[in-house]
Amino acid sequence: MSVKESVFKLEEGLFRIVETEESGRFVDSYLIEGKRTALLIDTQRCENDLREVVRDLTDKPLEIVITHAHPDHLGPATEAFLREGIPVWVFREEIELYAPFGDAALPIRFDKEYGLRDLSEGQVFDLGGYELEIRSLGGHTPRAAMLIERKKGWLFSGDAMGNRSFYMQVDGASSLESFSVQMDDFLDIIKIIPDLKIYSGHGIGKESRDLAWAEAVREATELILDGSCAGVPTESPWPNTLRMETPVFPDGYFYRSDNIR
């Protein structure tokens, strides 16, 4: 499989690393380089040269946080980092309720010798100049990690609030009602952050989103729940899938008719 890696410098100390396959599918990792250490967010889909790309950008001690345990974010490249002794952190609930797509599941376990580390709510990664705070948001997956750098206004959201589309029909996704409640709580956390810039797991180039976009995600969910809007049946590997197109999700908000409540 041919894979292209592209690097965009978003701000001082912040890089977006985009993996693009021949098919056009793409997924992002983010690298934050502090004065003392660096943090990589997600390890992409393919067994590729991500480690070399990262090491071309920084030679500082490295840790990794996985936003959620889908195989385009927790990919085969993870094992190369683990073999090097680099800590890889993820919420345990993500692995325990992992919803693999096809045969992409990884035989990765939790242990401190050779395996994943268990994230904690409120955990902080102090890189020197940047502090990444861990919060969680369940919905697309059971307990996705959201990384917040309050002084810079950065929020790394993975797929927890969608991208151009939002997949709430996949195995392991919560009900829309549960997601709506969690989204309310999460908005209380992020609405006080000045100049919020949201970097999602499938962005475009140097783009970011803002608080209004996050609020629109919540609103789209409420429109489905209160019956104001409804999706139309669409072909999907998951039964009873509906698709609703919105300004926030031009490629569609996907959900299941049996997963609303």
C-alpha positions as CSV (number, residue, x, y, z in Angstrom):
1,M,0.0,0.0,0.0
2,S,1.3,3.4,-1.0
3,V,1.1,6.0,1.8
4,K,2.1,9.6,1.8
5,E,3.1,11.5,4.9
6,S,2.7,15.3,4.9
7,V,3.7,17.6,7.7
8,F,2.1,21.0,8.4
9,K,3.5,23.4,11.0
10,L,0.4,24.9,12.6
11,E,2.0,27.0,15.3
12,E,5.4,27.1,17.1
13,G,5.8,23.7,18.6
14,L,2.7,22.2,16.9
15,F,2.7,20.0,13.9
16,R,0.0,18.1,12.0
17,I,1.2,14.9,10.4
18,V,-1.2,13.7,7.7
19,E,-1.2,10.1,6.4
20,T,-2.9,9.7,3.0
21,E,-3.5,6.4,1.3
22,E,-3.9,5.8,-2.5
23,S,-7.6,5.5,-1.9
24,G,-7.7,9.0,-0.6
25,R,-8.4,8.0,3.0
26,F,-6.5,10.2,5.4
27,V,-5.9,10.5,9.1
28,D,-4.0,13.0,11.3
29,S,-1.5,12.7,14.1
30,Y,-0.3,15.8,16.0
31,L,3.1,16.4,17.5
32,I,3.6,19.0,20.3
33,E,7.2,19.8,21.1
34,G,7.9,21.4,24.4
35,K,11.1,22.6,25.9
36,R,11.7,19.3,27.7
37,T,9.7,16.6,26.1
38,A,7.3,16.0,23.1
39,L,3.9,14.4,22.8
40,L,2.5,12.6,19.8
41,I,-1.3,12.2,19.5
42,D,-2.4,9.1,17.6
43,T,-0.4,6.6,15.5
44,Q,-2.5,6.5,12.3
45,R,-3.7,3.5,10.2
46,C,-0.7,2.0,8.4
47,E,2.6,0.4,9.3
48,N,4.5,3.3,7.9
49,D,7.4,5.7,8.6
50,L,5.6,7.7,11.3
51,R,8.4,7.1,13.7
52,E,11.0,8.5,11.3
53,V,8.7,11.5,10.5
54,V,8.4,12.2,14.2
55,R,12.1,11.8,14.8
56,D,12.9,14.2,11.9
57,L,10.8,16.8,13.8
58,T,12.1,16.3,17.3
59,D,14.8,14.4,19.2
60,K,13.3,15.1,22.6
61,P,12.0,12.4,24.9
62,L,8.6,11.3,23.6
63,E,5.2,10.0,24.9
64,I,2.1,9.1,23.0
65,V,-1.6,9.6,23.7
66,I,-4.2,7.7,21.7
67,T,-7.5,9.5,21.4
68,H,-9.5,6.4,20.8
69,A,-9.0,2.7,19.9
70,H,-10.1,2.6,16.3
71,P,-7.4,1.2,14.0
72,D,-6.9,4.5,12.1
73,H,-5.8,6.1,15.3
74,L,-4.2,3.2,17.2
75,G,-2.4,1.7,14.2
76,P,0.4,-0.9,13.6
77,A,3.1,1.8,14.0
78,T,2.3,1.7,17.7
79,E,4.4,-1.4,18.2
80,A,7.5,0.2,16.9
81,F,7.2,3.0,19.5
82,L,6.5,0.4,22.2
83,R,9.5,-1.6,21.3
84,E,11.6,1.6,21.7
85,G,10.2,1.9,25.2
86,I,8.1,5.0,24.5
87,P,5.0,5.2,26.8
88,V,1.7,4.9,24.9
89,W,-1.4,6.1,26.9
90,V,-5.0,5.4,26.3
91,F,-8.2,5.0,28.4
92,R,-8.6,1.4,29.4
93,E,-12.3,1.5,28.5
94,E,-11.3,2.1,24.9
95,I,-9.4,-1.1,24.7
96,E,-11.8,-3.2,26.7
97,L,-14.7,-2.2,24.4
98,Y,-12.6,-1.9,21.2
99,A,-14.7,-2.0,18.1
100,P,-12.4,-3.2,15.3
101,F,-13.0,-2.5,11.7
102,G,-12.3,-5.8,9.8
103,D,-9.2,-7.6,11.0
104,A,-7.2,-4.5,12.2
105,A,-7.3,-5.2,15.9
106,L,-3.9,-5.1,17.6
107,P,-2.6,-7.7,20.2
108,I,-1.6,-4.9,22.5
109,R,-2.0,-5.2,26.3
110,F,-1.7,-3.0,29.4
111,D,1.6,-3.4,31.2
112,K,4.5,-1.1,32.1
113,E,7.1,-3.4,30.6
114,Y,5.8,-3.6,27.1
115,G,2.3,-2.3,26.5
116,L,-0.2,0.5,27.0
117,R,-0.5,2.8,29.9
118,D,-3.9,3.6,31.4
119,L,-4.9,7.3,31.1
120,S,-6.7,9.1,34.0
121,E,-9.2,11.9,33.9
122,G,-7.5,15.2,34.5
123,Q,-4.0,13.8,33.9
124,V,-1.5,16.5,32.7
125,F,1.4,16.1,30.4
126,D,3.9,18.9,31.2
127,L,6.2,19.2,28.2
128,G,7.9,22.4,29.3
129,G,6.0,25.4,28.0
130,Y,2.9,23.4,27.1
131,E,0.6,21.5,29.4
132,L,-1.8,19.0,27.9
133,E,-4.8,18.2,30.1
134,I,-6.7,14.9,29.6
135,R,-10.5,15.0,29.5
136,S,-12.8,12.3,28.1
137,L,-15.9,12.4,25.9
138,G,-17.9,9.2,25.2
139,G,-20.0,8.9,22.1
140,H,-18.3,7.8,18.9
141,T,-16.3,5.4,21.2
142,P,-16.8,4.6,24.9
143,R,-14.3,7.1,26.4
144,A,-12.2,9.1,23.9
145,A,-9.3,11.2,25.2
146,M,-9.6,14.9,24.6
147,L,-6.4,16.9,25.0
148,I,-6.6,20.5,26.1
149,E,-3.8,23.1,26.2
150,R,-5.6,26.0,27.9
151,K,-2.9,28.7,27.5
152,K,-2.7,28.1,23.7
153,G,-6.4,27.4,23.3
154,W,-5.7,24.0,21.6
155,L,-8.2,21.1,21.8
156,F,-7.3,17.8,20.1
157,S,-10.6,16.0,19.7
158,G,-9.8,12.9,17.6
159,D,-13.2,11.7,16.2
160,A,-15.2,12.4,19.4
161,M,-17.0,15.3,17.8
162,G,-16.8,14.2,14.2
163,N,-15.0,15.8,11.3
164,R,-16.7,16.4,7.9
165,S,-18.9,13.4,9.0
166,F,-19.8,11.9,12.3
167,Y,-20.0,8.2,12.8
168,M,-22.4,7.4,15.7
169,Q,-23.6,4.2,14.0
170,V,-20.5,2.1,14.7
171,D,-20.1,-0.7,17.1
172,G,-19.3,0.6,20.6
173,A,-20.9,4.0,20.1
174,S,-23.1,5.3,22.9
175,S,-26.7,6.3,22.5
176,L,-27.3,9.8,21.1
177,E,-29.0,10.7,24.4
178,S,-25.9,9.7,26.4
179,F,-23.6,11.6,24.0
180,S,-25.8,14.7,24.3
181,V,-25.5,14.7,28.1
182,Q,-21.7,14.2,28.0
183,M,-21.4,16.9,25.3
184,D,-23.2,19.4,27.6
185,D,-20.7,18.7,30.4
186,F,-17.8,19.0,28.0
187,L,-19.0,22.3,26.6
188,D,-18.9,23.7,30.1
189,I,-15.2,22.8,30.2
190,I,-14.2,24.3,26.9
191,K,-16.5,27.3,26.6
192,I,-14.3,29.3,29.1
193,I,-11.1,28.7,27.0
194,P,-10.2,31.9,25.0
195,D,-9.6,31.6,21.3
196,L,-10.4,27.9,21.2
197,K,-8.9,26.0,18.2
198,I,-10.2,22.5,17.7
199,Y,-7.9,20.1,15.8
200,S,-9.8,16.9,14.8
201,G,-8.5,13.5,13.7
202,H,-9.3,14.1,10.0
203,G,-8.6,17.7,9.3
204,I,-7.5,19.5,6.2
205,G,-4.1,21.1,6.0
206,K,-3.8,23.9,8.6
207,E,-7.5,24.3,9.4
208,S,-9.0,24.3,12.9
209,R,-12.5,24.7,14.2
210,D,-13.9,26.8,17.0
211,L,-16.4,26.7,19.9
212,A,-19.3,27.5,17.6
213,W,-18.6,24.3,15.7
214,A,-18.6,22.3,18.9
215,E,-21.9,23.9,19.9
216,A,-23.3,23.0,16.5
217,V,-22.4,19.3,17.0
218,R,-24.5,19.4,20.2
219,E,-27.3,21.1,18.4
220,A,-27.3,18.6,15.5
221,T,-27.6,15.8,18.1
222,E,-30.5,17.5,19.8
223,L,-32.4,18.0,16.5
224,I,-32.3,14.3,16.0
225,L,-33.4,13.6,19.6
226,D,-36.3,16.0,19.7
227,G,-37.6,14.8,16.3
228,S,-37.0,18.1,14.5
229,C,-34.8,16.4,11.9
230,A,-34.3,12.9,10.8
231,G,-31.8,11.0,8.7
232,V,-32.6,8.9,5.7
233,P,-31.8,5.2,5.4
234,T,-28.4,4.5,3.9
235,E,-26.2,1.5,3.1
236,S,-23.8,0.7,5.8
237,P,-22.1,-2.3,7.5
238,W,-24.1,-1.4,10.5
239,P,-27.9,-2.3,10.4
240,N,-30.5,0.5,10.7
241,T,-28.1,3.2,9.7
242,L,-29.6,6.7,9.0
243,R,-27.7,9.7,7.5
244,M,-28.5,13.3,8.2
245,E,-26.7,16.1,6.3
246,T,-26.0,19.3,8.2
247,P,-23.8,22.4,7.7
248,V,-21.5,21.0,10.4
249,F,-21.4,17.5,8.8
250,P,-21.7,18.0,5.0
251,D,-20.7,14.3,4.5
252,G,-23.4,13.2,7.0
253,Y,-24.2,12.6,10.6
254,F,-24.6,8.8,10.7
255,Y,-26.6,7.1,13.5
256,R,-28.7,4.1,14.0
257,S,-32.5,4.2,14.4
258,D,-32.2,1.9,17.4
259,N,-29.5,3.9,19.1
260,I,-31.2,7.2,19.6
261,R,-32.1,6.7,23.3
